[in-house]
Amino acid sequence: MSGSARLRRCPICGRPFDLDNSPAPPFCSARCKLIDLGRWLDEKYGLPYERKDPADRPAPPAEGDEPD
C-alpha cells in the first residue's frame, strides 16, 4: 500500500485515524488505549465461557487433608 493511508475508526472514540501512524494501534491515541485497558480491568469487558455443572467440580478437601 504505497502512499495510501490505512484509515480506521478508533474502537473507543470512533474518530478516524491512520493505522500506520498511530502511536497506540489499534487505537487512535494512548488515551483511548488506556480507556480500553481500564474497561478490561474494571471487568466491563469479558470473554464468554460456560460454567461447569456444580456436580462436575471436585469436592473440597476434607478437614485435615493436605492440598496437592
PyMOL CGO cylinders between C-alpha atoms (Angstrom):
from pymol import cmd
from pymol.cgo import CYLINDER

trace = [
    CYLINDER, 0.00, 0.00, 0.00, 2.39, 2.64, -1.02, 0.3, 1, 1, 1, 1, 1, 1,
    CYLINDER, 2.39, 2.64, -1.02, 1.31, 6.22, -0.47, 0.3, 1, 1, 1, 1, 1, 1,
    CYLINDER, 1.31, 6.22, -0.47, -2.17, 5.41, 0.77, 0.3, 1, 1, 1, 1, 1, 1,
    CYLINDER, -2.17, 5.41, 0.77, -3.30, 5.80, 4.36, 0.3, 1, 1, 1, 1, 1, 1,
    CYLINDER, -3.30, 5.80, 4.36, -4.92, 2.88, 6.12, 0.3, 1, 1, 1, 1, 1, 1,
    CYLINDER, -4.92, 2.88, 6.12, -7.80, 4.74, 7.73, 0.3, 1, 1, 1, 1, 1, 1,
    CYLINDER, -7.80, 4.74, 7.73, -9.64, 3.05, 10.56, 0.3, 1, 1, 1, 1, 1, 1,
    CYLINDER, -9.64, 3.05, 10.56, -12.14, 4.14, 13.19, 0.3, 1, 1, 1, 1, 1, 1,
    CYLINDER, -12.14, 4.14, 13.19, -10.98, 4.03, 16.79, 0.3, 1, 1, 1, 1, 1, 1,
    CYLINDER, -10.98, 4.03, 16.79, -12.99, 1.39, 18.69, 0.3, 1, 1, 1, 1, 1, 1,
    CYLINDER, -12.99, 1.39, 18.69, -13.20, 3.70, 21.73, 0.3, 1, 1, 1, 1, 1, 1,
    CYLINDER, -13.20, 3.70, 21.73, -13.96, 7.19, 20.42, 0.3, 1, 1, 1, 1, 1, 1,
    CYLINDER, -13.96, 7.19, 20.42, -14.93, 6.42, 16.81, 0.3, 1, 1, 1, 1, 1, 1,
    CYLINDER, -14.93, 6.42, 16.81, -12.54, 9.01, 15.38, 0.3, 1, 1, 1, 1, 1, 1,
    CYLINDER, -12.54, 9.01, 15.38, -10.98, 8.09, 12.03, 0.3, 1, 1, 1, 1, 1, 1,
    CYLINDER, -10.98, 8.09, 12.03, -7.18, 7.74, 12.14, 0.3, 1, 1, 1, 1, 1, 1,
    CYLINDER, -7.18, 7.74, 12.14, -4.29, 6.42, 10.05, 0.3, 1, 1, 1, 1, 1, 1,
    CYLINDER, -4.29, 6.42, 10.05, -3.41, 2.99, 11.44, 0.3, 1, 1, 1, 1, 1, 1,
    CYLINDER, -3.41, 2.99, 11.44, 0.18, 3.22, 10.16, 0.3, 1, 1, 1, 1, 1, 1,
    CYLINDER, 0.18, 3.22, 10.16, 0.84, 6.47, 12.05, 0.3, 1, 1, 1, 1, 1, 1,
    CYLINDER, 0.84, 6.47, 12.05, -0.97, 5.68, 15.28, 0.3, 1, 1, 1, 1, 1, 1,
    CYLINDER, -0.97, 5.68, 15.28, 1.09, 5.79, 18.49, 0.3, 1, 1, 1, 1, 1, 1,
    CYLINDER, 1.09, 5.79, 18.49, -1.15, 3.08, 20.01, 0.3, 1, 1, 1, 1, 1, 1,
    CYLINDER, -1.15, 3.08, 20.01, -2.67, 0.74, 17.40, 0.3, 1, 1, 1, 1, 1, 1,
    CYLINDER, -2.67, 0.74, 17.40, -5.45, -0.35, 17.11, 0.3, 1, 1, 1, 1, 1, 1,
    CYLINDER, -5.45, -0.35, 17.11, -6.48, 2.86, 18.89, 0.3, 1, 1, 1, 1, 1, 1,
    CYLINDER, -6.48, 2.86, 18.89, -6.10, 6.44, 17.72, 0.3, 1, 1, 1, 1, 1, 1,
    CYLINDER, -6.10, 6.44, 17.72, -4.20, 7.56, 20.83, 0.3, 1, 1, 1, 1, 1, 1,
    CYLINDER, -4.20, 7.56, 20.83, -2.61, 6.41, 24.07, 0.3, 1, 1, 1, 1, 1, 1,
    CYLINDER, -2.61, 6.41, 24.07, -5.63, 7.90, 25.88, 0.3, 1, 1, 1, 1, 1, 1,
    CYLINDER, -5.63, 7.90, 25.88, -8.07, 5.59, 24.07, 0.3, 1, 1, 1, 1, 1, 1,
    CYLINDER, -8.07, 5.59, 24.07, -5.73, 2.65, 24.68, 0.3, 1, 1, 1, 1, 1, 1,
    CYLINDER, -5.73, 2.65, 24.68, -5.78, 3.39, 28.44, 0.3, 1, 1, 1, 1, 1, 1,
    CYLINDER, -5.78, 3.39, 28.44, -9.57, 3.75, 28.43, 0.3, 1, 1, 1, 1, 1, 1,
    CYLINDER, -9.57, 3.75, 28.43, -9.80, 0.29, 26.86, 0.3, 1, 1, 1, 1, 1, 1,
    CYLINDER, -9.80, 0.29, 26.86, -7.39, -1.16, 29.44, 0.3, 1, 1, 1, 1, 1, 1,
    CYLINDER, -7.39, -1.16, 29.44, -9.42, 0.39, 32.25, 0.3, 1, 1, 1, 1, 1, 1,
    CYLINDER, -9.42, 0.39, 32.25, -12.57, -1.24, 30.91, 0.3, 1, 1, 1, 1, 1, 1,
    CYLINDER, -12.57, -1.24, 30.91, -10.89, -4.64, 30.94, 0.3, 1, 1, 1, 1, 1, 1,
    CYLINDER, -10.89, -4.64, 30.94, -9.57, -4.10, 34.47, 0.3, 1, 1, 1, 1, 1, 1,
    CYLINDER, -9.57, -4.10, 34.47, -12.99, -2.94, 35.70, 0.3, 1, 1, 1, 1, 1, 1,
    CYLINDER, -12.99, -2.94, 35.70, -14.42, -6.12, 34.14, 0.3, 1, 1, 1, 1, 1, 1,
    CYLINDER, -14.42, -6.12, 34.14, -16.72, -4.17, 31.82, 0.3, 1, 1, 1, 1, 1, 1,
    CYLINDER, -16.72, -4.17, 31.82, -15.41, -6.47, 29.08, 0.3, 1, 1, 1, 1, 1, 1,
    CYLINDER, -15.41, -6.47, 29.08, -15.09, -10.19, 29.37, 0.3, 1, 1, 1, 1, 1, 1,
    CYLINDER, -15.09, -10.19, 29.37, -14.63, -13.36, 27.43, 0.3, 1, 1, 1, 1, 1, 1,
    CYLINDER, -14.63, -13.36, 27.43, -17.57, -15.71, 27.12, 0.3, 1, 1, 1, 1, 1, 1,
    CYLINDER, -17.57, -15.71, 27.12, -17.35, -19.00, 28.96, 0.3, 1, 1, 1, 1, 1, 1,
    CYLINDER, -17.35, -19.00, 28.96, -19.63, -21.80, 30.04, 0.3, 1, 1, 1, 1, 1, 1,
    CYLINDER, -19.63, -21.80, 30.04, -19.97, -22.54, 33.72, 0.3, 1, 1, 1, 1, 1, 1,
    CYLINDER, -19.97, -22.54, 33.72, -19.32, -26.12, 34.63, 0.3, 1, 1, 1, 1, 1, 1,
    CYLINDER, -19.32, -26.12, 34.63, -22.09, -28.08, 36.24, 0.3, 1, 1, 1, 1, 1, 1,
    CYLINDER, -22.09, -28.08, 36.24, -21.53, -27.97, 40.03, 0.3, 1, 1, 1, 1, 1, 1,
    CYLINDER, -21.53, -27.97, 40.03, -21.69, -31.78, 40.02, 0.3, 1, 1, 1, 1, 1, 1,
    CYLINDER, -21.69, -31.78, 40.02, -18.58, -31.82, 37.77, 0.3, 1, 1, 1, 1, 1, 1,
    CYLINDER, -18.58, -31.82, 37.77, -16.47, -29.84, 40.26, 0.3, 1, 1, 1, 1, 1, 1,
    CYLINDER, -16.47, -29.84, 40.26, -14.14, -31.76, 42.55, 0.3, 1, 1, 1, 1, 1, 1,
    CYLINDER, -14.14, -31.76, 42.55, -15.17, -31.91, 46.19, 0.3, 1, 1, 1, 1, 1, 1,
    CYLINDER, -15.17, -31.91, 46.19, -13.28, -29.61, 48.56, 0.3, 1, 1, 1, 1, 1, 1,
    CYLINDER, -13.28, -29.61, 48.56, -10.60, -31.34, 50.65, 0.3, 1, 1, 1, 1, 1, 1,
    CYLINDER, -10.60, -31.34, 50.65, -11.80, -32.85, 53.89, 0.3, 1, 1, 1, 1, 1, 1,
    CYLINDER, -11.80, -32.85, 53.89, -10.68, -31.19, 57.11, 0.3, 1, 1, 1, 1, 1, 1,
    CYLINDER, -10.68, -31.19, 57.11, -7.14, -32.21, 57.92, 0.3, 1, 1, 1, 1, 1, 1,
    CYLINDER, -7.14, -32.21, 57.92, -6.29, -33.27, 54.36, 0.3, 1, 1, 1, 1, 1, 1,
    CYLINDER, -6.29, -33.27, 54.36, -3.28, -31.60, 52.78, 0.3, 1, 1, 1, 1, 1, 1,
    CYLINDER, -3.28, -31.60, 52.78, -3.89, -29.86, 49.45, 0.3, 1, 1, 1, 1, 1, 1,
    CYLINDER, -3.89, -29.86, 49.45, -1.97, -31.22, 46.46, 0.3, 1, 1, 1, 1, 1, 1,
]
cmd.load_cgo(trace, "trace")
